[in-house]
Amino acid sequence: MLRIAVPNKGMLAETTAGMLAEAGYTGRRDPKDLHVIDPVNDVEFFYLRPKDIATYVGSGALDVGITGRDLLLDARMPGAREIEQLGFGGSTFRFAGPPGRFTELADLDGLRVATAYPGLVDGYLDEHGVAVDLVPLDGAVESAVQLGVADAVADVVSTGTTLRQAGLEIFGPVLLESEAVLIGAPTEAPGTETLLRRLRGVMVARRYVLIDYDLPAHLVDQAVALTPGIESPTISPLRDPEWVAVRVMSPRKTVNQVMDALYEIGARAILVTAIHNARL
């Protein structure tokens, strides 16, 4: 039975639960449950703090887990390995300090840096030959400079508004572009490939839709240039020998622009259908 670690709370938990449900797995119904067995799919779920998942998986206590790349690197568990990006939970890590004080990474050398991700930041600075005094914090990192416990901070940044409100300015390179990832133990367990295939199917279904349309046969090359599909569109003859029907997968985010372009070249009966799951 495949043992899967999943976040029990936080930003990753809800999306992870939804993704696993779309992949056909039965998770917990009570948010207080910490362990759920899905006998139909031969898996069991362990609901853990996101920060602890890499430790459990890296030690081999659990087979696979879903957590953030930032948390995986912060745990510094040699046995935990990233298997697949899952396409949600994106975040960016940056350094910030008082405006005008810092311009590059080397300016931090010998100073105090506050962060909720000491393992991640320490590893990054080690790689770049910068020695600092790390100040580990659990939250409200942006207040550390104002309160005098640090000279600079390293934290998650989306728009930078929170840092600016704290009187800080972003500087230096991006530490990390993070997102939710599937991680695995040192030895791959039976069932891991099935889980991975299912999750990939969900990601495909979220990114693509099916487009069906009819058009004059002599316009096929123009239409295929607009909708090349994953491999190649399916083209079928209609009763009218001068027309064909086309079915193709197309990126969801640009589907309306594609429909407009198809109509402009002469396609008609353009229909879009959601994909609930896929195996490619």
C-alpha positions as CSV (number, residue, x, y, z in Angstrom):
1,M,0.0,0.0,0.0
2,L,1.4,3.4,-1.1
3,R,1.9,5.7,1.9
4,I,1.3,9.4,0.9
5,A,2.0,12.4,3.0
6,V,-0.3,15.4,2.3
7,P,-0.6,18.8,4.0
8,N,-3.1,18.9,6.8
9,K,-3.6,22.7,6.7
10,G,-2.3,25.8,5.1
11,M,-2.4,27.2,1.5
12,L,-1.4,23.9,-0.1
13,A,-3.9,21.7,1.8
14,E,-7.2,22.5,0.0
15,T,-5.7,22.4,-3.5
16,T,-3.9,19.2,-2.8
17,A,-7.1,17.6,-1.6
18,G,-9.0,18.7,-4.7
19,M,-6.3,17.4,-7.0
20,L,-6.2,14.0,-5.3
21,A,-10.0,13.8,-5.5
22,E,-9.9,14.6,-9.2
23,A,-7.3,11.9,-9.6
24,G,-9.8,9.4,-8.2
25,Y,-8.5,9.0,-4.6
26,T,-10.7,9.1,-1.5
27,G,-9.3,11.4,1.2
28,R,-10.5,12.5,4.6
29,R,-14.0,13.9,5.2
30,D,-13.3,15.1,8.7
31,P,-10.5,17.8,8.9
32,K,-9.4,16.3,12.2
33,D,-8.5,13.0,10.7
34,L,-4.8,12.4,10.5
35,H,-4.8,9.0,8.7
36,V,-7.1,7.7,6.0
37,I,-7.0,4.4,4.1
38,D,-8.3,4.3,0.5
39,P,-8.5,0.5,0.0
40,V,-9.9,0.8,-3.6
41,N,-6.8,2.5,-4.8
42,D,-4.4,0.7,-2.4
43,V,-3.1,3.9,-0.7
44,E,-3.1,5.5,2.7
45,F,-2.9,9.2,3.4
46,F,-1.1,10.8,6.4
47,Y,-2.1,14.4,7.1
48,L,1.0,16.2,8.3
49,R,2.3,19.7,8.8
50,P,3.6,20.9,5.4
51,K,7.0,21.6,6.9
52,D,7.3,18.1,8.2
53,I,6.5,16.2,5.0
54,A,10.0,16.3,3.5
55,T,11.4,14.9,6.8
56,Y,9.0,11.9,6.8
57,V,9.4,11.2,3.1
58,G,13.2,11.7,3.1
59,S,13.6,9.3,6.0
60,G,11.7,6.6,4.2
61,A,8.9,6.5,6.8
62,L,6.5,7.5,4.0
63,D,6.8,6.8,0.3
64,V,5.7,10.0,-1.4
65,G,4.3,13.4,-0.4
66,I,3.0,16.7,-1.6
67,T,4.6,19.9,-0.3
68,G,6.3,23.1,-1.5
69,R,9.7,23.1,-3.1
70,D,10.7,25.7,-0.6
71,L,9.8,23.4,2.3
72,L,11.6,20.5,0.6
73,L,14.8,22.6,0.3
74,D,14.4,24.1,3.8
75,A,14.2,20.6,5.4
76,R,17.6,19.7,3.9
77,M,16.8,16.0,3.8
78,P,19.2,14.2,1.4
79,G,16.8,11.3,0.9
80,A,13.9,13.5,-0.2
81,R,13.8,14.1,-4.0
82,E,11.5,16.1,-6.2
83,I,9.6,14.0,-8.7
84,E,7.1,16.4,-10.4
85,Q,6.0,20.0,-10.4
86,L,2.2,20.2,-9.7
87,G,1.4,23.6,-11.1
88,F,-0.1,25.4,-8.0
89,G,1.1,27.1,-4.8
90,G,3.6,29.3,-6.6
91,S,5.7,31.7,-4.6
92,T,8.9,33.7,-5.0
93,F,11.6,34.2,-2.3
94,R,13.6,37.5,-2.2
95,F,15.9,39.4,0.1
96,A,14.7,42.8,1.5
97,G,16.2,45.5,3.7
98,P,16.1,49.2,4.5
99,P,15.9,51.3,1.3
100,G,19.3,52.2,-0.2
101,R,21.3,50.1,2.3
102,F,21.7,47.0,0.1
103,T,22.3,46.5,-3.6
104,E,23.7,43.0,-3.9
105,L,24.0,39.7,-2.1
106,A,27.6,40.4,-0.9
107,D,26.3,43.4,1.2
108,L,24.8,40.9,3.6
109,D,28.1,39.4,4.6
110,G,28.5,39.3,8.4
111,L,25.0,40.8,9.1
112,R,21.8,39.3,10.6
113,V,19.2,37.9,8.2
114,A,15.7,37.0,9.6
115,T,13.7,34.2,7.8
116,A,11.2,31.5,8.4
117,Y,13.2,29.2,6.1
118,P,16.7,29.0,7.7
119,G,17.7,25.8,5.9
120,L,16.7,27.2,2.5
121,V,18.4,30.6,3.0
122,D,21.5,29.1,4.6
123,G,22.0,26.7,1.7
124,Y,21.5,29.5,-0.8
125,L,24.0,31.8,0.9
126,D,26.5,29.0,1.3
127,E,26.4,28.4,-2.4
128,H,27.2,32.1,-3.0
129,G,29.9,32.4,-0.4
130,V,28.1,34.8,1.9
131,A,28.3,34.2,5.6
132,V,25.4,35.7,7.8
133,D,23.9,35.3,11.2
134,L,20.5,33.7,10.6
135,V,17.6,34.7,12.8
136,P,14.9,32.0,12.5
137,L,11.3,33.2,12.9
138,D,8.0,31.5,12.4
139,G,6.1,34.5,11.0
140,A,5.9,38.3,10.6
141,V,9.5,38.3,9.3
142,E,9.1,41.7,7.8
143,S,8.9,43.2,11.3
144,A,12.4,41.9,12.2
145,V,14.3,44.9,10.9
146,Q,12.0,47.5,12.4
147,L,12.2,45.7,15.8
148,G,16.0,45.6,15.6
149,V,16.5,41.8,15.6
150,A,17.9,41.7,12.0
151,D,19.5,43.8,9.4
152,A,17.6,42.2,6.5
153,V,15.0,39.6,5.8
154,A,14.5,36.7,3.3
155,D,10.9,35.9,2.7
156,V,8.1,35.0,0.3
157,V,7.1,37.9,-2.0
158,S,4.1,38.2,-4.2
159,T,3.5,41.9,-4.9
160,G,6.0,43.3,-2.4
161,T,3.3,45.4,-0.7
162,T,3.8,43.9,2.8
163,L,7.5,44.5,2.6
164,R,7.1,48.1,1.5
165,Q,4.6,48.8,4.3
166,A,7.3,47.6,6.7
167,G,9.7,50.1,5.2
168,L,11.8,47.5,3.3
169,E,13.1,47.3,-0.3
170,I,13.7,44.2,-2.3
171,F,17.3,43.7,-3.5
172,G,19.5,41.1,-5.0
173,P,18.7,37.9,-6.9
174,V,15.7,35.7,-6.6
175,L,16.4,33.0,-4.1
176,L,13.9,30.5,-5.3
177,E,10.8,30.1,-7.5
178,S,8.7,27.7,-5.6
179,E,5.5,25.7,-6.2
180,A,3.8,22.5,-4.9
181,V,5.8,19.4,-5.9
182,L,5.4,15.7,-5.5
183,I,8.4,14.3,-3.6
184,G,9.6,10.8,-3.2
185,A,11.6,8.7,-0.7
186,P,15.1,7.4,-1.6
187,T,13.7,4.2,-3.0
188,E,10.7,4.3,-5.3
189,A,7.7,2.4,-3.9
190,P,5.2,0.4,-6.0
191,G,2.3,2.5,-6.9
192,T,4.3,5.7,-7.3
193,E,4.1,5.6,-11.1
194,T,0.3,5.2,-11.0
195,L,0.0,8.2,-8.7
196,L,2.2,10.3,-10.9
197,R,0.3,9.3,-14.0
198,R,-3.0,10.3,-12.4
199,L,-1.7,13.6,-11.2
200,R,-0.3,14.4,-14.6
201,G,-3.8,13.6,-16.0
202,V,-5.4,16.1,-13.7
203,M,-2.8,18.8,-14.7
204,V,-3.5,18.2,-18.4
205,A,-7.2,18.4,-17.7
206,R,-6.8,21.7,-15.9
207,R,-4.6,23.2,-18.7
208,Y,-6.5,22.0,-21.8
209,V,-9.9,21.8,-23.3
210,L,-11.3,20.0,-26.3
211,I,-12.3,22.1,-29.3
212,D,-14.6,20.7,-32.0
213,Y,-15.3,22.6,-35.2
214,D,-16.4,22.3,-38.8
215,L,-14.7,24.1,-41.7
216,P,-14.1,23.9,-45.5
217,A,-11.5,21.2,-46.3
218,H,-9.3,23.6,-48.1
219,L,-8.8,25.7,-44.9
220,V,-7.4,22.7,-42.8
221,D,-3.8,23.9,-43.0
222,Q,-4.8,27.4,-41.7
223,A,-6.9,25.9,-38.9
224,V,-4.2,23.4,-37.8
225,A,-1.7,26.3,-37.6
226,L,-4.1,27.9,-35.0
227,T,-4.9,24.6,-33.2
228,P,-1.9,22.2,-33.6
229,G,-2.9,20.1,-30.6
230,I,-0.7,18.0,-28.4
231,E,0.3,15.7,-31.3
232,S,-2.0,16.3,-34.2
233,P,-5.7,17.2,-34.6
234,T,-8.3,14.5,-35.5
235,I,-9.8,15.4,-38.9
236,S,-13.0,13.5,-40.0
237,P,-15.0,13.8,-43.3
238,L,-18.5,15.2,-43.2
239,R,-21.4,14.3,-45.5
240,D,-20.6,17.4,-47.5
241,P,-17.3,16.4,-49.2
242,E,-16.1,20.0,-49.2
243,W,-16.2,20.2,-45.3
244,V,-14.4,18.4,-42.5
245,A,-14.8,18.1,-38.7
246,V,-11.8,18.8,-36.5
247,R,-11.3,17.8,-32.9
248,V,-8.2,19.0,-31.0
249,M,-6.9,19.8,-27.5
250,S,-6.1,23.4,-27.0
251,P,-4.7,25.5,-24.0
252,R,-7.6,26.6,-21.8
253,K,-6.2,30.1,-21.1
254,T,-6.3,31.1,-24.8
255,V,-9.4,29.2,-25.9
256,N,-11.5,32.3,-26.6
257,Q,-8.9,33.9,-28.7
258,V,-8.5,30.6,-30.6
259,M,-12.3,30.4,-31.2
260,D,-12.3,34.0,-32.5
261,A,-9.5,33.2,-34.9
262,L,-11.1,30.0,-36.1
263,Y,-14.3,31.8,-36.8
264,E,-12.5,34.5,-38.8
265,I,-10.9,32.0,-41.2
266,G,-14.3,30.3,-41.8
267,A,-14.8,27.6,-39.1
268,R,-18.3,27.1,-37.8
269,A,-20.1,25.0,-35.1
270,I,-17.1,25.7,-32.8
271,L,-17.7,23.8,-29.5
272,V,-15.5,23.7,-26.4
273,T,-15.7,20.8,-23.9
274,A,-13.9,20.6,-20.5
275,I,-11.6,17.7,-19.9
276,H,-12.1,16.0,-16.6
277,N,-9.1,13.8,-16.7
278,A,-6.6,12.5,-19.2
279,R,-3.8,10.0,-20.0
280,L,-1.4,11.1,-22.7
